[in-house]
Amino acid sequence: KRAFYMGPGGTTLPDQSYYMSNDEEMIKHRANERDVIEKLLVNAGVEPLQARKDALNVLALETRTSEFTMKKEDARGATGTRVTREELKKMVPLLPWDAFFAGLRMEDVGIEDGPQIVLHDDNFFKNLDNILCNPNPNMANLNALSATDAAFGSDVALQYTPSVDTPSDGSFDPEDAAALRSNLRYMLVSTFVPVLPEDDFAEVIKPLFSDLYGIKERPERWKKCYHSTEKAMGGHMSQMYVEKFFSDANRESAKAMLEEIRGTFKEDIKQVEWMDDDTRELAKSKLDQMVFEVGYPTEWPEWCQLEALDKKEFANNYIKTEKCKAEKQRKRLHEEVDRREWSYAGSTDVNAYYSQKV
């Protein structure tokens, strides 16, 4: 059966060190993020004073999240922790989990006979109530400040102070709610940046990518169009590409090469000295059961219907395709795992991957 995975997210900077170090370089990165968030929100219609407060709240909440998130080197090998919905409620009692799953139209997740919940970082969830009740400990009175307060004109708010050094009353109050609303405003705007007017949004966010990743220029328009289309309807593009450029003969030739590699592995298994006979038979059985998919899936899945798209409505097309993909994910949650499921790359990509399912 499939499972519903949950984990920490919502941080803009690459890793914890960007939030939890007071090196001059890291403070500059945080200042840059603050300024970019503020400009994005102003351009989205938020009042300038509120946009600055929102930016500081977002940065504070991302810092709190980083404090309780496992290190990326540990996350690579993490398998997750299975919990029921009742166990999740006890772990994070502040959140209305029944309403949360109902809002996702996934009412049976985490209950008997429904898809299981897997927490990718259970330590984060064990501390989530604490984060929500104290999202900006260093500026607890932020929403009461005015534009002339010194906190807005300096980088004092960018200094990292461990949350354990700041008192918390353990209750969820209006200041905490305001900090979460700040984060929701930013997440909404940042999600739609690729489909909003470029001069007001993509151009504003460019300094952040330049600062973090050295990207000096935005992609050319044709590249943006290609990648936007591929992301929204990669399956349709793959099928069109295969029909025009990837013949059955090419696919069979590649599969024959893979079978030769499998045969060579079998011969190696017979000869390796460190394997006992039982292990050797298990290895041969595993090798025999591996499924090869080359170029495109043996059976094309069902794609989103595109009749509702309009050539003149880029943003609305984006919303429609994202809604369709979300609906497909909801359906997949209740489907049996398909060993041949094509997961990671379109047929126009040069790529390879191994999945333990196959």
Phi, psi and omega in degrees: 000152176279163181230160178261110184269138177228139179202169179292151178195197175079019176257142185271320184279158191300318181204183188299326184299333180290337180260328192250023175234140178257022171300147182305319181297318182290323177296323177296320177299317181293322178297321179294317178298314179304313183294320180293316179300316181300315181293320178301315183290321176300316180292340177272359176106005178279139179300141185307317180296315179293325179296321177293317177298317179300316181299317179292323177295317180299313181298321179294316181292323176295324177294316178299318178300316181297325181301326187250013179260139180295153180296149186298328179291330176282327183294331183299324183261004183288136180258345179094163180237125179278133178222154171275169178295323179296321177294323178295321178298321179289326181287320181230076185291342184291328185272140179278084189294325178298317178293324179300309182288329175294321178296329177278356186058042177230057190298336186263003180294129175083002177250173185303132180071000177263174177303140181283157174261132175238120178268122182287332181218087187293335177296323177299314182291328177295336181253005185295320177302318180297320178296314184293328180276354182207058188288337180223071188296333183279344180223061185296336180256027186305316186290348178269352183284154177252171183296340182270355180292145185298332182300332181277341185257004182227178179259020180302319183292347181271350178290134179277126173235121180307137183297335179294342179271359181241136183289148175226137180275354177075010180242153179266110186243178182303326177296319178295317179298322180296321179295322178291323176296323176302315182294320179295321177299314181295316181297321179297311181294314183295328178297324185264003180309316183297340184246006178263166181310127189299317184296329183269344186228298182298322180290327180290323183277348182302319178301330179292315178292325178294318181294318186273323190235001178076014181281116185268327184231149175287155179301151175301156186301319182295326178291320177298317180298316181297309184293325177296317179293317181297321179291321184282325186215051183301325180296316178299316180298318181299316182295319177296318181296315181298315181299330185264326191236344188243100185282159176300326181297320178296319181294315181294325178296317179293321179294323177297321178297319179294324177294325176295321177295320178298318179297321179294319177299319180300318179295321178297320181298324179297333190257340184296135187275337186281351179269136170275174187295321180295316179296322180299318180292322177295320179295318179295321179295318178297318180295321180294329184275351178296136180253133179257129172238130185231126172081313182197160183292148178300321175239119179292132178285174177281127180264167174295145177282139187249007185298333185278356182282152183231130182300339185258004185231079184298309183296316180294324176298320178300314180298317182296317181289326177293320177297320179296317180295323178295320179294322177296321178296321177298317180293319182298330183300335182252011178259154175293149179294128179263117183298334182263012183300129181271114195248319202252341188214149173277165182289348177273355181265149170264106188200166175207150177205160176240131177244135179294340180294332183254000000 
